[in-house]
Every structure is written in structure tokens, then in C-alpha cells.
Amino acid sequence: MFLDLFFGSPMIALAWVAAILISLTVHEFSHALVGKLRGDRTAEREGRLTLNPISHMDPLGFLLILLFGFGWAKPVPYNPYNLKDPKWDAVKIGLAGPASNLVLAVAAGLGFRFLVGGAALSGLNLLAIFLFLSILLNLFLLLFNIIPVHPLDGSKLFFALFDQPRHAKLRHLVATRGPQVLMIAVLLSAFTNLNIFFFISEPAFLACDALTGTSCIGYFSAIFSLI
């Protein structure tokens, strides 16, 4: 996607990069902020309580996001022994990232509706495209990260809910096999035409339609028609 954008429309490619940097930075910053609020300053001491994208970007993970649509930022560390309630504070830290993506998606949606819906901007203005890409990206990040598989954020809630001894085998299965299944699914999605993550893309586009008041699939196609 990025290479098509870069060679076909460099300005839209820059808007896409900006949306990625902002979304990932706020996501990781939110982890660090909630960790500090719950009593752990590990992330702050390691320079992660910041909105500087450089502090959060993993070079390889960022490159893979650009090239294939899947990648990662640097994980935000925390020490559970410093938390006020280790079990549930870990869940709060984990879900803070996806929650921030929801807030960003809604904010970008409101901006899009006000500026484009109010005819202040044309539908294919660069700012409108940036807002649209921000909506979609944050919805995808939200839905992807709540998958209950390590190392995704949703795993924190899963392991908190299933921490009883009788669930030990289930926890072990999810912890050991879950990442393998996730990686296979990511590779299949990146290198084939299989829509492995339909349970993410379909709700994301529906939510995007609701936020923007327009057909996001149609708008997405219109953006690529500019290339």
C-alpha cells in the first residue's frame, strides 16, 4: 500500500505516515501514562512517557507497517510489583492503548464530519484524507489489539479473567499456541488475498461509515483512484 501511495501520490503517502506515527505514539504513551497513574514509573524512567514518536518506534516494526500493513511499536514496560492492584492494573495498562485509539478514531471522525460534511473541505482534500486514514487506522489498531493473544493488549484481560487453576491448560494453550496462530494469520493476510482478519476489517469499515456518515469503502477507493 505505502509504495503505491509513495510513487503515485507522495503527499497522501506522507498523510498515511503521519497517521501511523500519531496513532502508534498515542497508543504507547497511553500505556505508559496509565502505568504511572497506577503506581509504576518504569516506562517513565525509560523515556516512554512522551509523545515523541522516536521514543516509541521500532524501526523494523515501523517498516513492516508501511510495506505490509502489519508491524509493531516498542512494547511499553511495566513492573507489576509496583502496581496498586497488579492483576487489574495490568489490564488497565493493556487496554489503555486500544482505548486511546477509540478516542482518536472518534475525534478524527468528528473532524471529518465537521469539515467535509459541513463542506468546509472537499472530500479529497489532503486534510480530509489524513482524517479519514486516521479513523480507519485507529479502528484497525483498536480491534486488532484487543485480540486475546499474547503479546496483544487483549491478552491482559484474558489472563486476568482466566487466572483460576482450573484454567491452567487453557492459559498455557493461548500463551504458547496463540502467538504462533497469530503470526501465521498475519503472514497469510500480508502475502495472500485471503481476508483472514475479516472480523476486524468488516466492523472497522462499519464503524467508519457511522463516524463519517459516508461509505468508507467507497472513499478508500476514491483515494486510490488519485494514484
C-alpha positions as CSV (number, residue, x, y, z in Angstrom):
1,M,0.0,0.0,0.0
2,F,2.7,2.5,1.0
3,L,4.8,2.0,-2.1
4,D,1.8,2.5,-4.3
5,L,1.0,5.7,-2.4
6,F,4.6,6.9,-2.4
7,F,5.1,6.6,-6.1
8,G,1.6,7.6,-7.1
9,S,0.8,10.3,-4.6
10,P,3.7,11.3,-2.2
11,M,1.5,13.7,-0.3
12,I,-1.1,11.1,0.5
13,A,1.8,8.8,1.5
14,L,3.0,11.4,3.9
15,A,-0.5,11.7,5.3
16,W,-0.5,8.0,5.9
17,V,2.8,8.1,7.7
18,A,1.6,10.9,9.8
19,A,-1.5,9.0,10.8
20,I,0.6,5.9,11.7
21,L,3.1,7.9,13.8
22,I,0.4,9.8,15.7
23,S,-1.8,6.7,16.3
24,L,1.1,4.5,17.5
25,T,2.6,7.2,19.6
26,V,-0.6,8.0,21.5
27,H,-1.3,4.2,21.9
28,E,2.1,3.6,23.5
29,F,2.0,6.8,25.5
30,S,-1.3,5.8,27.0
31,H,0.2,2.5,28.2
32,A,2.9,4.5,30.0
33,L,0.6,7.1,31.4
34,V,-1.8,4.6,33.0
35,G,1.2,2.7,34.3
36,K,2.4,5.8,36.1
37,L,-1.1,6.6,37.4
38,R,-1.4,3.1,38.8
39,G,1.9,3.4,40.7
40,D,4.6,2.2,38.3
41,R,7.2,4.6,36.8
42,T,9.2,2.1,34.9
43,A,8.0,3.4,31.5
44,E,8.6,7.0,32.6
45,R,12.2,6.2,33.7
46,E,12.8,4.6,30.3
47,G,11.6,7.6,28.4
48,R,8.3,6.3,27.2
49,L,6.0,8.8,28.9
50,T,6.3,11.1,26.0
51,L,4.6,12.0,22.7
52,N,7.8,11.9,20.8
53,P,7.4,9.2,18.1
54,I,11.1,8.4,18.1
55,S,10.8,7.0,21.6
56,H,8.1,4.5,20.6
57,M,9.0,3.4,17.1
58,D,10.7,0.1,16.4
59,P,12.5,0.5,13.1
60,L,11.7,-2.9,11.8
61,G,8.1,-2.9,13.1
62,F,7.5,0.5,11.5
63,L,9.0,-0.5,8.2
64,L,6.7,-3.6,8.1
65,I,3.7,-1.5,8.8
66,L,4.5,0.7,5.9
67,L,5.2,-2.2,3.5
68,F,2.7,-4.8,4.5
69,G,0.2,-3.2,6.9
70,F,1.3,-5.2,9.9
71,G,4.0,-4.3,12.4
72,W,4.7,-3.1,15.9
73,A,6.0,-0.3,18.1
74,K,8.3,-0.8,21.1
75,P,6.4,-2.6,23.9
76,V,5.9,-0.3,27.0
77,P,7.5,-2.0,30.1
78,Y,5.9,-2.1,33.5
79,N,6.7,-3.7,36.8
80,P,3.6,-5.4,38.2
81,Y,5.1,-5.3,41.7
82,N,4.8,-1.5,41.7
83,L,1.1,-1.5,40.8
84,K,-1.6,-0.8,43.3
85,D,-3.6,-3.8,42.1
86,P,-1.3,-5.9,40.0
87,K,-3.9,-8.1,38.4
88,W,-6.4,-5.5,37.3
89,D,-3.9,-2.6,36.9
90,A,-2.1,-4.7,34.3
91,V,-5.4,-5.0,32.4
92,K,-5.9,-1.2,32.6
93,I,-2.4,-0.6,31.3
94,G,-3.1,-3.1,28.5
95,L,-6.4,-1.7,27.4
96,A,-5.3,2.0,27.7
97,G,-3.7,1.6,24.2
98,P,-6.8,0.4,22.4
99,A,-8.9,2.9,24.3
100,S,-6.7,5.7,23.1
101,N,-7.2,4.5,19.5
102,L,-11.0,4.6,20.0
103,V,-10.7,8.2,21.2
104,L,-8.5,9.2,18.2
105,A,-10.9,7.5,15.8
106,V,-13.9,9.4,17.2
107,A,-12.0,12.7,17.3
108,A,-10.9,12.2,13.7
109,G,-14.5,11.2,12.7
110,L,-15.9,14.3,14.3
111,G,-13.3,16.4,12.5
112,F,-14.1,14.7,9.2
113,R,-17.9,15.2,9.6
114,F,-17.5,18.9,10.6
115,L,-15.0,19.8,7.8
116,V,-16.2,17.6,4.9
117,G,-19.8,17.1,5.9
118,G,-20.0,20.8,6.5
119,A,-18.5,21.5,3.1
120,A,-15.5,23.4,4.6
121,L,-13.2,21.0,2.8
122,S,-13.6,19.0,-0.4
123,G,-13.8,15.2,0.1
124,L,-10.4,14.6,-1.4
125,N,-8.6,17.5,0.3
126,L,-5.3,16.3,1.9
127,L,-6.5,17.1,5.5
128,A,-9.7,15.2,4.8
129,I,-7.7,12.2,3.6
130,F,-5.5,12.4,6.7
131,L,-8.5,12.4,9.0
132,F,-10.1,9.5,7.1
133,L,-6.9,7.4,7.2
134,S,-6.6,8.2,10.9
135,I,-10.2,6.9,11.5
136,L,-9.5,3.7,9.7
137,L,-6.1,3.1,11.2
138,N,-7.2,3.7,14.7
139,L,-10.2,1.4,14.3
140,F,-8.0,-1.3,13.0
141,L,-5.5,-0.8,15.8
142,L,-8.3,-0.9,18.4
143,L,-9.9,-4.1,17.1
144,F,-6.6,-5.9,16.4
145,N,-5.0,-5.2,19.7
146,I,-8.0,-6.5,21.7
147,I,-7.5,-10.0,20.3
148,P,-6.8,-12.0,23.4
149,V,-3.5,-13.4,22.3
150,H,0.0,-12.5,23.7
151,P,1.6,-10.1,23.1
152,L,-1.5,-8.1,22.1
153,D,-3.2,-5.9,24.7
154,G,-6.3,-8.1,24.9
155,S,-4.3,-10.9,26.4
156,K,-4.0,-9.0,29.6
157,L,-7.8,-9.1,30.1
158,F,-7.9,-12.8,29.0
159,F,-5.3,-13.9,31.5
160,A,-6.9,-11.8,34.3
161,L,-10.3,-13.4,33.7
162,F,-9.0,-17.0,33.4
163,D,-6.4,-16.9,36.3
164,Q,-8.0,-19.8,38.2
165,P,-6.1,-23.1,38.5
166,R,-8.8,-24.9,36.5
167,H,-7.9,-22.8,33.5
168,A,-4.2,-23.5,33.6
169,K,-4.3,-25.7,30.4
170,L,-6.3,-23.0,28.5
171,R,-3.8,-20.3,29.6
172,H,-0.9,-22.5,28.5
173,L,-2.5,-23.2,25.1
174,V,-3.2,-19.5,24.5
175,A,0.2,-18.4,25.7
176,T,2.1,-20.9,23.6
177,R,0.0,-21.6,20.5
178,G,-1.8,-18.2,20.3
179,P,1.2,-16.2,19.1
180,Q,2.0,-18.9,16.5
181,V,-1.5,-18.9,15.1
182,L,-1.5,-15.1,15.1
183,M,1.8,-14.9,13.2
184,I,0.5,-17.4,10.6
185,A,-2.7,-15.4,10.2
186,V,-0.6,-12.2,9.8
187,L,1.6,-13.7,7.1
188,L,-1.3,-15.2,5.2
189,S,-3.1,-11.8,5.3
190,A,0.1,-9.9,4.2
191,F,1.1,-12.2,1.3
192,T,-2.1,-13.7,0.0
193,N,-5.5,-12.4,-1.0
194,L,-7.2,-14.2,2.0
195,N,-9.1,-11.8,4.2
196,I,-8.1,-13.6,7.4
197,F,-8.9,-10.6,9.6
198,F,-12.4,-10.1,8.3
199,F,-13.6,-9.9,11.9
200,I,-11.6,-6.8,12.2
201,S,-11.9,-5.2,8.7
202,E,-15.7,-5.5,8.4
203,P,-16.5,-4.0,11.9
204,A,-13.9,-1.3,11.3
205,F,-15.5,-0.2,8.0
206,L,-18.9,-0.3,9.5
207,A,-17.8,1.9,12.4
208,C,-16.0,4.2,9.9
209,D,-19.3,4.6,8.0
210,A,-21.0,5.6,11.2
211,L,-18.3,8.1,12.2
212,T,-18.0,9.7,8.8
213,G,-21.6,9.4,7.5
214,T,-20.3,8.1,4.2
215,S,-19.2,4.8,2.6
216,C,-15.7,4.4,3.8
217,I,-15.0,1.6,1.3
218,G,-16.1,4.0,-1.5
219,Y,-14.0,6.8,-0.1
220,F,-11.0,4.5,0.3
221,S,-11.4,3.5,-3.4
222,A,-11.6,7.2,-4.3
223,I,-8.3,7.9,-2.6
224,F,-6.6,5.2,-4.6
225,S,-8.1,6.4,-7.8
226,L,-5.9,9.5,-7.4
227,I,-2.8,7.4,-7.7
